[in-house]
Amino acid sequence: MPGTRRERRRGVWELRVHVGQDPKTGKYRQISKTFYGSARGADDALRDLLEKYRHGRPDGIGASLSDVLDRWIEECERVGLSPTTVRNYRSRTERTIRPALGKIQLARLRARHLDDLYGQLKSEGRAPKTIRNTHAIIAAALHQAVRWEWITDNVADRARPPRITQRRVLAPSVADVRAVIEAAAKRDPRIAPLLMTAALTGMRRGELCALRWSDIDWDRGEVHVTRSVITVPGGLAVKTPKTDRERTVALDDVGVAVLRRHLTALKGWASQVGVGLNGDSYVFSPYIDGAKPFRPDNVTNFFIRVRDELGLPSIRLHDLRHFTATQLIGAGVDVRTVAGRLGHSDPSLTLRVYSHAIEERSRSAAAIMGRVLGERSADNLDTRPSSEAPLVLGSKIPTANDP
């Protein structure tokens, strides 16, 4: 954004900052300010003025899509969105949105600009979900601009990103999950209990890495999920769970036994080197004292190596979460309970993702109703036509009340 200063008389400076075109008249607008002082002071004041209006005027006149995207990302950081989420927003903005549409002023942005971008991405082979994610970023940024009264409506509402076909979730079989866990135990006994706990509880990767011993209630057989580990530039960070909601996940005797055996093994290794464990120690850690958690990406890489050795390349670490959900729904556990264990903010999300498992339960429900009424009731429904009154096309179906 260009800016100028002009000395009108000794010690009196006129500062000007150009803020783009007025969307109504098309004329270029500028902000002017009078400054009293030295030339160096005028330079400092001009820099401050440029910084103040670097995104255009406070009323949005002259702002481009790049301007509103920058401000929206700053707002995402201010309200505390996950650093990973913000980093993904910024990356997609820099790689995809800004090069194509960044220079267009909000007042001149149209739905066709967005549709052209989506068409270009589709021709480049981008997946529909990727394009929809790009659309979601643009739509959210423009919604923020509407809230700030920079624009009056959101053109993204009129754009047409591609539809996403809900793919059926393919959860691994019980045999495959057991094989992966057993192979993991032989390769690294520190991570195998993590995978077993993931399959038993449906907890997310970052939530498992963030688990501390103080989060486990041995008497009640529960795990308190209060935080998640994420990878950030320069290392790791701890944040709240994905939906910002803490939850409690119940364990059965098997789950409690897995964690007790893991704790016993850790205490044995710790005693050999003269260190101790405490409530703040991480349950799953590459360090004997549990001082730091496993990196989530390292856990994923370990899982990939194990599953590849077993010849199961299609199974992902996240599929252990799908395994939990489909097994529970298949066993007749209600969707709200399953959603609570998974940490879904809304059971409707569970319904959408695992609709196929619910369809299988519908077959079981049909069988139950059949058993309730029984074959005897069905046999009494003799709908065969009477031999004395053969039916012909167009005739009335005879009933017991007919003469």
N, C-alpha and C positions, 0 to 999 in steps of 0.2 A: 504494500500500500504506500503510494508516494506521499511525501510530506515536505513542506517548504517553510522557511522562516524569512521574514523581511523586516529590516529595521526602518520603522516609519520616522522616527526621530531618535535622538540620542537616548539610549536606555529603554526605548519602547519598541517592542517587537510584535509583529503580526505572525502568528503561527497558523498554518493551514494543513489540513489532512483531507485527502480525497477519499470518499466512501462509496464510490460507485454510482450507478444510475438510479434515479427515481423510477419505480415500476409503473407509475401512472403517466409521467411525462416523457420518460426516456432521457431526461437531462442528467448530466453528471452532477452529483452533489458533493459538497465539501463542508467541513467543520472548521471554523476559524476561532482563534482565541488570542487575546492580547496578553503579552507577558512583559513585565517590568523588571529589568535587571541587565546583567552582563550577557555577552555573546555565549559564553559557556553555559550560563544558566538557561538561556533560550534553547540551546541544543538539548539540554537535559529535559526541559519542559516539552520539547517537541517529541523526544523519545517516549516520554510518559503518555503524551497524547496519541501517538501511534500505537502504543501498546493497548491503550484504552479502547481504541476503535479498530483494532486489528481484525476483528470479526465483523466489521461494518458498524453502522449506527445501532444504538440500543434498541431502536424500533425495527431493526432488521433491514432497513433500506440499503440496498447495495450488497447485501450478504449473498454469498454463493453457497452451493451445496457443500463445498469443502468447509466453509466457515461453520455451517450448522453441524456438520459431522464432528468437527473438532470440539465444538462447545458441548455437543451431546455426549461425546466420550468423556470429557471432563466431568460432566454431570453424573455419568455412570460411576466414575471413580468417587465422586463426592458422596453419593448415596450408599457406597459400600458394596458394589457388585464385586463378585469374585475376581481377583487379579487375572486368573486364567481366562475368564469370560471377557474382561476388558481387553486383554492382550489379543484374543481372537477377533474381537470387533476391530481393533486398530489394524491388525494384519490384513483382514479382508478389505478394510477401507483403503489401505495403501496399495494393495495389489490389484484390486478389481474396480472399486467404485470411483476413487479419486481420478485415476488416469482417464476414465471414460466420461465422467459427468461432473467432476469437481469444479470446473470453471464456470458452469452454468449458474446464473443468478437464480435465486429462489423464485423471483417474480416471473421468470421466463421458463422455469422448469415445467414440463408437461409429461403426462402419462406416456406419451409415445417415446420420450427419451428413455424411460425405464424399460418399456417393452423392447426397444431396440437393443438395449444392453442385455436383456434376458435372452433375446434371440441370438445375439453374438456369443454369449456364453454357451448356449445350447449347441451352436454350430462348432464350438471348440471342444465339444464332448463333455462339458460339465454335467454332473448328475442333477436331476431335478431338485433334490434336497439341497444341494449346494446353491443352486440358483434361488431357491426359496429362502435360504438363510441370508443371502445377499439382499433380497427384497425386504426381509424382516428388519435388517439394519437400517436401510433407507427409510422404511416406513416409520420406524421408531424415532429416528432423527427428525423427520418431518413433523411427526406428532409433537415432538418437543418444540419445534418452531411454531406450531399452531398455539401451543400453550403459552409461549412467550409473546404471541401476537405479532410474530414476524410475518406470518402468512395467514390467510383466512381459512384455507382448507388444505387437506393432505392429498396431493395428486397420486400418491402411492395407492390410495383406496381405489383408484380407477385403473391402475395397471393390472396386467394379467400375467403373473409368474406361472410356471408350469405346475400342474397338479402332481401331488405325490401319491403314489399308490402304496397303501399300507401293506407292507410285506409280512408274510407270516413268520413269526419268530420260531426259529428252529432250535430248540433246547437240546443239549447233549443227553444221551441216555445215561441211565444209572451205571451201566457197565463202563462207559467211557469216563465218567467222572471218577469212579473208583480207580480206574487204571491210571489216570493222570495223578491222583493224589498218592497212590502207592509208588509210582515212579518218582514223584517229587520227594517223597520221604527218603528214598535211596540216594537221591542226588544232593539234597540239602534239607536236613530235618528242622531247620529254623523256619523255612517258608511253607513246608507241607501243612503244618497246623493252620496257617493263614488260609490256605486254599480250602481246607476242610471246613473252617469256620465260615468262609464265604459261601460254600455250598449249603451249609446248614441254616444260615441266617439271611442270605441275600444281601448282605451289607456291601456297600460300594468299596472299590479298591482303596480310595483315599481314606475312607472311614476306618477300614481295617488297619491301615498303616498308622493312623492317629490314635489307636486304642492304647490306653494305659491300664496298668493293673488295678488302679483305683476305680476304673470304670466298670469293674466286674463285681456284681453282688453274688457272692458264692452261696449265701443262705437262700436267697430267692431264685437263684438260677437265672440271672438277667445280665444283659450287657447294656450299659447306658451309652448311646451314641450322641456325643456332644460336639465333635469336631471332625475335621477332615484335613489331611495333608495334601498339599498341591506343590507342583514344581514351578518355581519362578526363576527368572534370570538371577544367577548367582547362588542358587541353592533351593531350599525348601521353605515353605510357609505353612502355618496352621490357620484354618478358617473354620467358620461354622459349616454344618452339613449343607448339602446342595440346596435344599428348600428352606434353609435357615431355621429349621425346626429340630430341636432335640427329640429323641425318641428312645424308648426302651424296647429291646428285643429279647424275648424269652428264650432260654436254652433248656433243652431236655437233658436227660442223664448222659447222653452221648456227647453233646456239646460241652457240658461241664467237665466230663472226663478228658476230652481232648485238650482243653485249656489247663486242667490240673496236671496232666502228664507233661505238657509243654513247660509249665512253671517248674515242675520238679527237675526236668532236664536242664533248664536255664540255671537253677540254683546249684546244680551239680557242676556245671561248667564255671559258674562264678566262683564257687569255693576253691576250685583248682588254681585260680589266679589271684585269690584273695580280695575279691570285690563282692559287693552286695547288691541286692535289688530292693527297690522301694516302690511305694504307690505311684510315684511319678515315672517310673521306668516304663518304656514302651513295651507292649506285649510282643510285638513282632519287630525285631531290630537286628541289624547286622553286628551290633556290639554286644559283648557279654553282659555289660551292666545296663543295657537298654537305654543308654543315654540319648540316642538319636533313632528315629524311625527308619524303616526301609524307604527308599525312594519308590514312589508308585510306578515309575517307568521301569525300574529294575525288576520289580515283581512281575510286570507284564513280559519283559524280555525273558525272564526265567521260565514263565509259563509257556512261552512260545517254544523255547528249546525243548522242554519236556514233551509237549504235545507233538512236535515235529518228529522226535525220536520214536514216538508211538505210532506215527503214521496217521495222525488226526489233525491235519492242517486247517480244517474248517472251524475248529473249536477256538473261541476266544475266551480270554479271562472273564470278560463281561458276561459270557454265556452261563457262567456259574450262577449269576443272578437270575437269568431266565430259567435255569434249571430249578431253582428254589420256587419261583412263582408257579411254573407249570405243574410241578409236583404237588404243591399245596392246593391249587385250584382243582387238579385232577382228583385229589383225595377228598374234595368236598368242602374245603375251608372257604368261608365267605370272602368275597372280594375286598371288603373293607378291612378285614384283618390282614389279608395279604398285602394290601396297599400300606398299612401301618408298618408291617415288618420291613417292607422295601424302602420306606421313607418317601412314598409318593404323596404329594401335597393334596391330590384329588383322586379318589377312587375311580373316577371316570377315565383317567389315564391308564390305570391298570386294566380296565375293561377294554379299552381300545387296543392296547398292546397284546393282551393275552386272550383276545376274543376266541381264537381257535380252541384254547383249552376249555373255555366256557361252553363252546359248542359241544365238546365231548361230554361235558357234564349234563348237557341237555339230553343226550342219548341215554345217559344213566337215569335221568329223571323220567324219560318215557318208559323205560323198563320198569321203574318203580310203580308208576301208575298202572302199567299192565298187570303187575303182580297184585296190586290192590283190588282191582276189579276181577281179575282172574279169567280163565278160559270159559268158566261156566256162564258168565255174563255174556261173553262173546257168542257162545253157542246158541243162546236164546234169541239172538238177533238174526233170525232166519229170514233173509231178504229175497229168497228165491221165489220167482213168480209161480202162481198156482197153475197146475197142469190143466185145470178146467178152463182157465181164462188165459190162453197164450197171448203174450204181448206182441203188438205190432207197432211199427214206427208211428208216433203221433197219438198212441192210445194212452189212457190214464193208468198210472200205477195203482193196482188194487190194494185196498186196506181192509182191516178187520171190520170196519164200520160199513163197508159197501154191501148192498143187498145181494 
